[in-house]
Amino acid sequence: MCLAGGKPVLLVSTSPTCTHGQELVPELAERQSRADSAVEIPILSDGSAEANRATWADSGIHQVLLRDPDTPMGAYGVQGTPAVLVAPDGTRAA
């Protein structure tokens, strides 16, 4: 998976109700805002669009992808709320 720019992606899975994910928000927001970053760091989030808007609106997080509720997290190569590095060719790197 690559976003604009062809950089590898560090996909962080979380949700508006995940307390551990919320603890990462300041660091993730800072890293998302760095133009010189070697990787893109989008959030893959559970929950409704409304809950996510309310959670992320003032957080500094600007790359949020909503997970299809019918797709299990295992389809993304994750179990729960870890992060997965995806190489530029779309393969899972870690």
Salt bridges, closest charged atoms under 4 A:
GLU27 OE2 - ARG31 NE 2.39
GLU30 OE2 - ARG34 NE 3.73
ASP46 OD1 - ARG67 NE 2.47
